[in-house]
Amino acid sequence: MSLTSAATLATLDRTGPRRITDLAAVEGVTQPAMTALVRNMEEAGLVERRGDASDKRVTLVCLTEAGASYVRTRQQAGVYAFERLIGELTGDEIEALVAALPALKHLAELESREGPRQ
């Protein structure tokens, strides 16, 4: 799976259903490229398109259960990799990471509130 596909699935998992144009802006690709990417992920059973209940003209891209499962599996693999690597750090390095956690958490909160990047 391409990095853009994986990032798009993670975006949908984090933010919920989105328009293709929004996904293209967030992932920094053209709308036609995102349309092709969504088509491929749809064929793989990772996403589906649904109408927007509030605006019948809009189609939203939504994660399927298989797509959500893929995101969870990738996240867990990342957790295991970091656990292994952190085990190789010195005590001072671990303390530095712990001290940085509040700032990193704040960055993640800012990013999630920011919404689509233009």
N, C-alpha and C positions, 0 to 999 in steps of 0.2 A: 504494500500500500504506500502511496506517495505521502510525503510529509504534509502536503496541502490537504489531502483527503483526511489524514489523521487529525490535523488541526481543525478542519471543518467539523468533523464528528465531535471533537472536544468542545468546540464553540457551541454546537447544538445541545450538547449535554449540559453545558454551563448556563446557557441563556434561554434554552427552549426553542420552539419553532421559529424559523426566520424566513424572510423572502430571499430569493436567489441574489437579488441586487445587494441586499444587506450582507449576505455571506461573502460575496465578491469583494465588497469594500473592506470587511474585517480581515479577510485573508490576503488582500492585496493582489487580486487577479482580476481579469476582465470578466464582464458578465457572461459572454459566450464561453469562456473557459470554465467558469463555475457551473454553467448549465451542463456542459459536457461531463464535468466531474460529478455533479449530482446524478446525472443519468447513469453513470457507471456505478455509483454507490447504490442507486436504486435497483439496478439489475443484480447487484450483489446482495440485496436484501437488507442493507444497512440503514437506508433512509426511505421515506415515502413522502409523496406530495399530498397535501390536504388543502381543502378550501378554508379560508379564514371566515369564521362565523360572523365576525363584525363587518366584513367587506367581501361580498361574493365575487368581486373581480380579482381578489388576491389569492395566490397559491403560496402556501407555506411548506417549507421542507422540514420534516420531523424525523427524529431518530426512531428506528424500530427497536424492538427488544434486542435483536441481534446487534444493532449498532451500539446500543447502550452497553451491552455485554462486552463488545470489543473495547470500548472506552475504558470500562472498569478493569479489564484484563491488562491493558497497556499501563494504566495508572498503578496497578498492583505490581507489575514488573518493574516500574520505576522506583517504587517504594523499596522493593527487595534489593535493587541495585544500589540505592543510596544507603540502605542499612549495611550492606557489605562494605561499601567504601568508607562510611563513617567509622566503622570498626578499625580501619587502618590509620585513623588520625591520632595525633598526640592529644593529651589532655588539654593543653593550651588551645589547640585548634578546635576542639569540641566546645570549649568554653566560649571561644570567639563566635562560633556558629550559634550557640544558645543566646548570646548577647545580641546577635543580629536578627533573631527571629521576630521580635516586635516590628522592626522596620520592614522586613520581608512580608509579614502579614499585612501591614499597612499598604505596601505596594500592590499586593494582590487585590485588596479591597478597592483601591483607586482604579486599577485596571478593570475590574468587574463593573464598576459604576460608570466608567467612561463610555461603554457601549461601542458601536461600530466606529472604526477608524476611517477617516476619509482620506 
